[in-house]
């Protein structure tokens, strides 16, 4: 039961206030990047930010780290645990060894943990970082909140079944720097592969929920598409410079795009608070990945019926903000021109945004995030399909057409509003 099935569910609770709880995290002391390097608690706080721990362990409107967030999966419900210092309902009575067993080895007091806790990535954490993280976690004020974590039906509630899953998919090898790489690339690898656990969302999974060989090549997660992070020009980061990556992780927007869905929560709670050195290290790591060639499909012809209808719809509905050329407004309204997110194999994120709308990230570097309204109330399924097909096959883009059936399916899955007139 891999975390990739859960991640987008918990990320969606940004709209319920989870992102705001990061302020409470900082209230325990100075921001990590301003703390003395030799202060273990401050360093542990920084590690908790890098790992975005607050997102998983905080329910909408709840106390930070007190758990209670229901993660609804195809297998049933798992509820995030209370990791405050409360001894009765939290982990206040735990030892460092017990914390290590849970975080890096997936073993809790009640048996094996499910990969909703990304121990598969945290296994790469160093002993020193694990100890500093524990030093910080112990300072979190106690909150009495009993959480029933495992609400899965039989047979998924049998924790011992994770022994087989771990044997197949859990690599507990600690992180080892590559002597052939620079210090920055190695630091970025550690941040991405261990603390930030980016592959959990951005790597496609096999039928049993283990990582496939298509590392960072993007996958769909319950109504959103976690994009391709490889170095290819068509669907990935091939056109992005290292500074584009840094700007995006710091502000939530850059000259190509603006964050949406679960990634907005990651930026608001986590990456905007990382040091410049660490952001540049992450960028260096991604730009050092081997280039991946993706053959772009030919775009649909301009006289295709959907493309023609979508062009007309675009002029009426979209051009006021995105401009008639699709150029948008730099660092505010995403450009639609030659956009890898638009060229993605799956149109899930585009469907989600067009139906339900989205609110841009509000970060210290970009405090006024632009919002896009939803069009579910206004446009029929075929109209949305047409405009998305046009966008995906014009302005330098090329991708598969979107059908009215695709839109209807997404509308139902999202519980989006039906059109108010016919």
Secondary structure, DSSP 4 states (H G I P E B T S, - for coil): --GGGTHHHHHGGGGGTGGGGHHHHHTTSS-GGGS-TT-HHHHHHHHHHHTTHHHHTB-TTS-TT-B--EEEETTEEEEPPP-SS-TTTSSTT--HHHHHHHHHH-EETTEEPPTTS-HHHHTTS-HHHHHHHHHHHTTSPP-------EEEPTTTT-GGGHHHHHHHH---PPP---TTS-HHHHHHHHIIIIIS-THHHHS-B-TTS-B-S-TTS-EEETTEEE---SB-TTTSSTT--HHHHHHHHHHSB-SS-B--THHHHHHHHTGGGS-HHHHHHHHHHHHHSPB---PPPPPPPTT-HHHHHHHHHHHHHTHHHH-TTS--BTTTB---TT-TTTTSS--HHHHHHHHH-EE----SSS-S--EE---TTTS-HHHHHHHHHHHTTSTT-------HHHHHHHHHHHTPPPPS--
